[in-house]
Structure formats: C-alpha cells, structure tokens
Amino acid sequence: MPSPVRLISVGRIKEPYLAAGIGEYLKRLRPFCKLEVVELKDEGMEKEAKRIEKYANENTFALDAGGKSFDSLEFAELIKSHELSPQPLTFVIGGPQGLDPALKKKAKLISLSKMTFTHEMCRLFFLEQLYRAFMINSNRSYHK
C-alpha cells in the first residue's frame, strides 16, 4: 500500500505555469504515495494555524527557511523512515506571511532553501523533491 502523505498549503495557485508543474508532479506521485493535498484559505497566520493544527500529528513537518536543511538523499531517508507509519507524513507550507510562530514552535521545521520563495513556488519545489525522494527510495534513475 502506498505511503500516506499529506500536504497542507495556505493559498491558491494563481499562476497557470505553476499549476501545470504542480499537476505534473501530483500525477507522477500517484504510484508512490496516497497524497492528500489540503489547500487552506489565506486568512491570516493565527486563523491558518488553528486550521493547520487540526491536521497535525507527530509526523508533521513545517517548511521554513530557518528549518533543518536536507540534501535529496537525506530527504529520501526521512521519507523512508516514515513509510510504515499509519499516520500520514504531513508537510505544511505557510501563506504569503509565513507560519504563525506558535505553530512553528510545535512542528519540526525543515527548509527547502535559505532563500525565500513564494508559497506557490514552494509547493512546486516541494512536490518535485518528494517525487525525487520516492524515485531515490525505489532505485529509479530520475535522481542524478
């Protein structure tokens, strides 16, 4: 059975080119995981945090520039280490203002980069890295 993975993201994808890329990686991920994408309304950090907390579990990671950095092989190991967990491996991408500080204190923080990206781009970059991790873990040639 595919691994359960949940992506919680604040805000809608407005740019067609980003939506197309995200759609491509969602399609590529289907054989590897049962991916639930939860898109929350952009309504301010405090309200968003309350809604995000409803989905949180001990396998929750929030994306934040100040979080722990992984290379692709290390991220693949993180994914692999949770593959037998009955709870979804949950990732959170904040909105334009980021994540509420109280929520950041509760979650494990990971970083895509020390650079700042739009939340829309983060969703695309994250899904590509998630796909890359599954390809690494299944010994496929995508990862170079």
NORRASUL-V709915 format. One line per field, one symbol per residue. phi: phi as a letter, one per 30 degrees, with the letter a starting at -180 (. if undefined). psi: psi as a letter, one per 40 degrees, with the letter a starting at -180 (. if undefined). A space follows every 10 residues. Layout:
# NORRASUL-V709915
phi=???
psi=???
This chain:
# NORRASUL-V709915
phi=.dddbbccbc jddcdedded ddedddddde dcadcccccc ddbjeddded ddedcdbdcc bcdaedddcb dddddddedd dcdcdddddc bbcddecjce edddddcdcb bdaddcbddd dedddddddd dedddddchc dedc
psi=hihhhhhhhh iihdhddddd dddddddded edighhhhhi hhfidddddd ddddeiaefh hhhhdeahii iddddddddd eedehdiihh ihhiadeaih ddddddihhi hdieihiidd dddddddddd dddddddefi edh.
